[in-house]
């Protein structure tokens, strides 16, 4: 067995702005577990060359260059997304570096990214892919021709200590949050005239998608909330809704897991890519919903011997009537929504904690460093 690897992790934010008041960050838990060095957005400002690259091409290429420039000091580089992983892989392809490279892949299937795989072969310099979505895993293996020996399913994460049930009165309140690939137009149609208040936290530290500008129903309020305010909002809510465009990645997973961790029932659009976290007891297709593949949560629960209980409802993309029925049903049946919420909390604690994510990533880093097969990680060592 080789000595513990020296690890560098790229992070797309300014880690200095993180405070103890918010949830624990996955990269912070991982870096502590691995004794890793972090390259964040603040690190870029300290390098003249990196600043010039950022000015010309953006933050991700600048971080990729910094990681490449420091490659000799590390055994493994972990990039926090393919937006950094792809340019780093390009740089590594044209060097003789033996440094291993792992990327946490979120959405590899966009046309621009496919070009780098098909024309430039960047997959040859990515030794391990950690994917949160079963759909993206399958696309990488088939359409992008990444060998399955370099792919592993990696459940997403949530800080179940910060996002935890609170003993506050529940209101007739529907809450949604986030901007990335959200379909708030369908939500507005679904809740117009509904006997419930609706609050949407339409702000994100990561998304570049602008909030939709349209006339709001009288019972809807849109605002920006920090972590504390959002947690208090979730605590008062009866139902959490995550309306999504029909995209092929796991959009909305952060909000879904935060809601589950706080023991709230979730109603989620069954998009092409969002089938991995919610367990709906209604197995038959409703409306225009396509058959659901075996999701990531079920795969991991089965291998861990965990009983996977229903924790929410799916609705078809763009189905305002179906969404309204689902919201109305849960508002009218408190026992049902509380049961779904408790099941979601148990699942978050069993499979999706930030600590479990860090342990799974450590297993992947060690496997890549020691050049041992990683394909089995999704079913065994990932539970570490």
C-alpha positions as CSV (number, residue, x, y, z in Angstrom):
1,X,0.0,0.0,0.0
2,X,1.3,3.4,-0.9
3,X,1.7,6.3,1.6
4,X,-1.3,8.5,2.0
5,X,-1.7,10.7,-1.1
6,X,-1.0,14.4,-1.2
7,X,-4.2,15.9,-2.4
8,X,-5.2,19.2,-3.9
9,X,-8.9,20.2,-4.2
10,X,-10.4,23.0,-6.3
11,X,-13.3,24.9,-4.9
12,X,-15.3,27.4,-7.0
13,X,-16.0,29.8,-4.1
14,X,-14.1,32.0,-1.7
15,X,-13.7,29.6,1.3
16,X,-12.8,32.6,3.5
17,X,-16.4,33.8,3.4
18,X,-17.8,30.6,4.8
19,X,-18.9,31.0,8.4
20,X,-19.7,28.7,11.3
21,X,-23.3,30.0,11.1
22,X,-24.0,28.1,7.9
23,X,-23.9,24.4,7.0
24,X,-20.6,22.5,6.9
25,X,-19.3,22.5,3.3
26,X,-18.5,19.3,1.6
27,X,-15.1,20.4,0.5
28,X,-14.1,21.5,4.0
29,X,-15.0,18.1,5.5
30,X,-13.2,16.3,2.6
31,X,-10.1,18.5,2.9
32,X,-9.9,17.9,6.6
33,X,-10.3,14.1,6.1
34,X,-7.6,14.0,3.4
35,X,-5.3,16.7,4.8
36,X,-5.8,18.4,1.4
37,X,-4.8,21.8,0.1
38,X,-7.5,23.9,-1.4
39,X,-7.4,26.1,-4.5
40,X,-10.4,28.5,-4.3
41,X,-11.4,31.7,-6.0
42,X,-9.3,33.7,-3.5
43,X,-6.2,31.7,-4.4
44,X,-6.6,32.9,-8.0
45,X,-6.4,36.6,-7.0
46,X,-2.9,35.9,-5.5
47,X,-1.4,34.9,-8.8
48,X,-0.8,37.4,-11.6
49,X,-1.0,34.7,-14.3
50,X,-4.1,33.2,-12.9
51,X,-5.7,36.7,-12.7
52,X,-4.9,37.3,-16.4
53,X,-6.4,33.9,-17.3
54,X,-9.5,34.6,-15.3
55,X,-9.9,37.9,-17.0
56,X,-9.6,36.3,-20.4
57,X,-11.4,33.0,-20.0
58,X,-13.1,32.9,-16.6
59,X,-12.5,31.5,-13.1
60,X,-12.6,27.8,-14.0
61,X,-9.7,27.8,-16.5
62,X,-7.7,30.0,-14.0
63,X,-8.2,27.4,-11.3
64,X,-7.3,24.6,-13.7
65,X,-4.0,26.4,-14.6
66,X,-3.2,26.9,-10.9
67,X,-3.8,23.2,-10.2
68,X,-1.7,22.2,-13.2
69,X,1.1,24.6,-12.1
70,X,1.2,22.9,-8.7
71,X,0.8,19.3,-10.0
72,X,4.3,18.1,-9.0
73,X,3.6,18.8,-5.3
74,X,0.5,16.5,-5.3
75,X,-0.4,12.9,-6.0
76,X,-4.0,13.5,-6.7
77,X,-6.0,16.6,-7.9
78,X,-9.7,16.6,-7.2
79,X,-11.7,19.2,-9.3
80,X,-15.1,20.1,-7.9
81,X,-16.8,20.0,-11.3
82,X,-16.1,19.3,-15.0
83,X,-16.0,23.1,-15.6
84,X,-12.5,22.9,-14.0
85,X,-11.9,19.2,-14.7
86,X,-12.0,19.6,-18.5
87,X,-9.5,22.4,-18.9
88,X,-7.2,20.7,-16.3
89,X,-7.4,17.4,-18.3
90,X,-6.5,19.3,-21.5
91,X,-3.4,20.7,-19.8
92,X,-2.5,17.3,-18.3
93,X,-2.8,15.6,-21.8
94,X,0.0,17.7,-23.1
95,X,2.4,17.1,-20.2
96,X,4.1,14.0,-18.9
97,X,2.7,14.5,-15.4
98,X,1.8,11.4,-13.5
99,X,-0.4,13.2,-11.1
100,X,-3.8,11.5,-10.9
101,X,-7.0,13.5,-11.6
102,X,-10.5,13.0,-10.2
103,X,-13.5,15.2,-11.2
104,X,-16.9,15.5,-9.5
105,X,-19.0,15.5,-12.7
106,X,-22.4,17.2,-12.6
107,X,-23.5,17.5,-16.2
108,X,-21.2,16.1,-18.9
109,X,-23.9,16.0,-21.6
110,X,-24.0,19.6,-22.9
111,X,-22.9,20.0,-26.5
112,X,-19.9,22.1,-25.6
113,X,-18.6,19.5,-23.2
114,X,-19.2,16.6,-25.5
115,X,-16.8,18.3,-28.0
116,X,-13.9,18.0,-25.5
117,X,-14.6,14.3,-25.0
118,X,-15.0,13.4,-28.6
119,X,-12.5,15.7,-30.3
120,X,-9.8,16.2,-27.6
121,X,-10.1,13.0,-25.6
122,X,-10.1,14.7,-22.2
123,X,-11.4,11.5,-20.5
124,X,-7.9,10.1,-21.0
125,X,-6.6,12.4,-18.3
126,X,-9.4,12.0,-15.8
127,X,-8.7,8.9,-13.8
128,X,-11.9,8.9,-11.8
129,X,-15.4,10.4,-12.3
130,X,-17.7,10.8,-9.3
131,X,-21.2,11.2,-10.6
132,X,-24.3,12.2,-8.5
133,X,-26.8,11.2,-11.2
134,X,-27.6,7.8,-12.6
135,X,-28.5,9.4,-15.9
136,X,-25.2,11.2,-16.2
137,X,-23.4,7.9,-15.3
138,X,-25.1,6.1,-18.1
139,X,-24.4,8.9,-20.6
140,X,-20.7,9.0,-19.7
141,X,-20.4,5.3,-20.2
142,X,-22.3,5.0,-23.5
143,X,-22.4,8.3,-25.4
144,X,-19.1,9.7,-24.1
145,X,-17.3,6.4,-24.1
146,X,-15.8,6.8,-20.7
147,X,-14.8,3.3,-19.4
148,X,-16.9,2.2,-16.6
149,X,-13.8,1.3,-14.7
150,X,-13.3,5.1,-14.2
151,X,-16.9,5.8,-13.2
152,X,-18.5,5.7,-9.8
153,X,-21.9,6.8,-8.5
154,X,-21.5,9.2,-5.6
155,X,-24.6,10.2,-3.6
156,X,-24.9,14.0,-3.1
157,X,-24.6,15.4,0.4
158,X,-26.3,17.5,3.0
159,X,-25.3,18.7,6.5
160,X,-27.9,16.9,8.6
161,X,-26.8,18.7,11.7
162,X,-27.5,22.1,10.3
163,X,-30.6,21.1,8.3
164,X,-32.5,19.3,11.0
165,X,-36.2,19.2,12.2
166,X,-37.2,22.1,14.4
167,X,-39.9,22.2,17.0
168,X,-41.9,25.1,15.6
169,X,-45.6,25.4,14.6
170,X,-46.2,24.2,11.0
171,X,-48.1,26.6,8.8
172,X,-50.2,26.2,5.7
173,X,-47.1,27.2,3.8
174,X,-45.6,25.9,0.5
175,X,-41.9,26.7,0.1
176,X,-39.5,26.4,-2.9
177,X,-36.0,27.5,-3.4
178,X,-33.2,27.8,-5.9
179,X,-32.7,29.0,-9.4
180,X,-30.8,26.4,-11.4
181,X,-33.1,25.0,-14.1
182,X,-36.3,25.8,-12.1
183,X,-39.7,25.9,-13.7
184,X,-41.4,28.5,-11.5
185,X,-44.0,29.2,-14.2
186,X,-45.6,25.8,-13.7
187,X,-45.5,26.3,-9.9
188,X,-47.2,29.7,-10.3
189,X,-50.0,28.1,-12.4
190,X,-50.4,25.3,-9.9
191,X,-50.8,27.5,-6.8
192,X,-52.8,30.4,-8.2
193,X,-55.9,30.8,-6.0
194,X,-54.7,27.9,-3.7
195,X,-55.6,28.3,0.0
196,X,-52.0,28.5,1.1
197,X,-49.1,30.9,1.2
198,X,-46.2,30.2,-1.2
199,X,-42.7,31.5,-0.6
200,X,-39.9,31.1,-3.1
201,X,-36.2,31.6,-2.2
202,X,-35.0,32.5,-5.7
203,X,-31.4,33.2,-5.0
204,X,-28.3,31.1,-5.4
205,X,-24.6,31.4,-4.8
206,X,-23.9,29.1,-7.7
207,X,-26.5,29.5,-10.4
208,X,-26.2,32.0,-13.3
209,X,-29.8,31.5,-14.3
210,X,-31.9,34.6,-13.7
211,X,-35.2,34.5,-11.8
212,X,-38.2,34.5,-14.0
213,X,-39.9,37.9,-14.3
214,X,-43.6,37.5,-14.5
215,X,-46.8,38.6,-12.6
216,X,-47.0,36.6,-9.4
217,X,-50.2,35.1,-8.0
218,X,-51.5,37.0,-5.0
219,X,-50.5,34.2,-2.6
220,X,-46.9,34.0,-3.8
221,X,-43.9,35.9,-2.5
222,X,-40.4,35.7,-3.9
223,X,-37.3,36.7,-1.9
224,X,-33.7,36.1,-1.1
225,X,-32.8,34.2,2.1
226,X,-29.5,33.5,3.8
227,X,-29.0,30.0,5.3
228,X,-30.6,30.9,8.6
229,X,-33.6,32.5,7.1
230,X,-34.1,29.6,4.7
231,X,-33.8,27.1,7.5
232,X,-36.5,29.0,9.4
233,X,-38.7,29.0,6.3
234,X,-38.4,25.3,5.8
235,X,-39.2,24.7,9.4
236,X,-42.5,26.5,9.1
237,X,-43.5,24.9,5.8
238,X,-45.9,22.1,5.3
239,X,-44.6,21.1,1.9
240,X,-41.4,21.8,-0.1
241,X,-41.8,21.9,-3.9
242,X,-38.9,21.7,-6.4
243,X,-40.3,22.5,-9.9
244,X,-37.8,21.7,-12.6
245,X,-37.2,22.0,-16.3
246,X,-36.8,18.7,-18.0
247,X,-33.0,18.6,-17.9
248,X,-30.8,15.6,-17.8
249,X,-28.8,16.4,-14.7
250,X,-29.6,16.2,-11.0
251,X,-30.9,19.8,-10.8
252,X,-32.6,20.7,-7.5
253,X,-30.8,18.1,-5.4
254,X,-29.5,20.6,-2.8
255,X,-33.0,21.9,-2.0
256,X,-34.5,18.4,-2.0
257,X,-31.9,17.1,0.5
258,X,-32.2,20.1,2.7
259,X,-36.0,19.6,2.9
260,X,-35.6,15.9,3.5
261,X,-33.1,16.5,6.3
262,X,-35.6,18.9,7.9
263,X,-38.2,16.1,7.8
264,X,-40.3,17.9,5.2
265,X,-42.2,16.1,2.3
266,X,-41.0,17.0,-1.1
267,X,-42.8,17.3,-4.4
268,X,-40.4,17.2,-7.3
269,X,-40.6,17.3,-11.1
270,X,-39.5,14.0,-12.5
271,X,-37.1,15.4,-15.0
272,X,-34.8,13.2,-17.2
273,X,-32.0,13.7,-14.6
274,X,-33.9,14.0,-11.3
275,X,-34.9,10.4,-10.4
276,X,-32.3,9.5,-7.8
277,X,-33.3,10.9,-4.4
278,X,-37.1,10.9,-4.0
279,X,-38.9,7.6,-3.4
280,X,-42.6,7.9,-4.6
281,X,-44.9,5.1,-3.5
282,X,-46.9,5.6,-6.7
283,X,-44.9,3.3,-9.0
284,X,-47.3,3.6,-11.9
285,X,-46.9,6.5,-14.4
286,X,-49.1,9.5,-13.7
287,X,-50.0,12.0,-16.5
288,X,-47.1,12.2,-18.9
289,X,-44.5,10.8,-16.5
290,X,-42.0,8.4,-18.1
291,X,-41.1,5.1,-16.3
292,X,-38.6,5.8,-13.6
293,X,-35.2,4.0,-13.8
294,X,-33.8,2.4,-10.6
295,X,-32.5,5.5,-8.8
296,X,-29.3,6.1,-7.0
297,X,-30.9,6.1,-3.6
298,X,-32.5,2.7,-4.2
299,X,-29.2,1.2,-5.5
300,X,-27.3,2.3,-2.4
301,X,-30.1,1.5,0.0
302,X,-30.4,-2.1,-1.3
303,X,-26.7,-2.7,-1.1
304,X,-26.6,-1.3,2.5
305,X,-29.6,-3.3,3.6
306,X,-31.6,-0.1,4.3
307,X,-35.4,-0.1,3.9
308,X,-36.2,2.7,1.4
309,X,-39.5,4.3,2.4
310,X,-41.6,6.8,0.4
311,X,-40.5,10.3,1.1
312,X,-42.3,12.5,-1.5
313,X,-44.1,12.7,-4.8
314,X,-43.0,13.1,-8.4
315,X,-45.0,15.1,-10.9
316,X,-44.5,15.2,-14.7
317,X,-42.6,18.2,-16.2
318,X,-44.9,21.1,-16.9
319,X,-47.9,19.5,-15.3
320,X,-49.5,22.3,-13.3
321,X,-52.6,20.4,-12.6
322,X,-50.7,17.4,-11.3
323,X,-48.6,19.6,-9.2
324,X,-51.7,21.3,-7.7
325,X,-53.2,18.0,-6.9
326,X,-50.1,16.8,-5.1
327,X,-49.8,20.0,-3.1
328,X,-53.5,19.9,-2.2
329,X,-53.3,16.3,-1.1
330,X,-50.4,16.8,1.2
331,X,-51.9,20.0,2.7
332,X,-55.1,18.1,3.4
333,X,-53.4,15.0,4.9
334,X,-51.0,16.0,7.7
335,X,-50.4,12.4,8.8
336,X,-49.2,11.5,5.3
337,X,-46.9,14.4,4.9
338,X,-45.4,13.9,8.3
339,X,-44.7,10.2,7.5
340,X,-43.1,11.2,4.2
341,X,-41.0,13.8,6.0
342,X,-39.8,11.4,8.7
343,X,-38.8,8.9,6.0
344,X,-36.9,11.6,4.2
345,X,-35.0,12.5,7.3
346,X,-34.1,8.9,7.9
347,X,-32.8,8.5,4.3
348,X,-30.8,11.7,4.6
349,X,-29.1,10.4,7.7
350,X,-28.6,6.9,6.3
351,X,-27.1,7.8,2.9
352,X,-26.6,11.5,2.2
353,X,-24.7,13.0,5.1
354,X,-21.7,15.3,4.3
355,X,-19.5,13.0,6.3
356,X,-20.5,10.0,4.2
357,X,-19.8,11.9,1.1
358,X,-16.3,12.8,2.3
359,X,-15.6,9.1,3.3
360,X,-16.8,7.9,-0.2
361,X,-14.6,10.5,-1.9
362,X,-11.6,9.5,0.3
363,X,-12.2,5.9,-0.9
364,X,-12.2,7.1,-4.5
365,X,-9.0,9.2,-4.0
366,X,-7.2,6.2,-2.4
367,X,-8.3,3.8,-5.1
368,X,-7.1,6.1,-7.9
369,X,-3.9,6.8,-6.1
370,X,-3.2,3.1,-5.6
371,X,-4.4,2.3,-9.1
372,X,-7.0,-0.2,-7.9
373,X,-10.4,-0.7,-9.6
374,X,-13.0,1.9,-8.7
375,X,-16.0,0.5,-10.4
376,X,-17.1,-1.4,-7.3
377,X,-17.0,1.6,-5.1
378,X,-20.6,2.5,-6.0
379,X,-21.8,-0.7,-4.4
380,X,-19.4,-1.4,-1.6
381,X,-16.6,0.8,-0.4
382,X,-18.6,3.9,-0.9
383,X,-20.5,3.2,2.2
384,X,-17.2,3.4,4.2
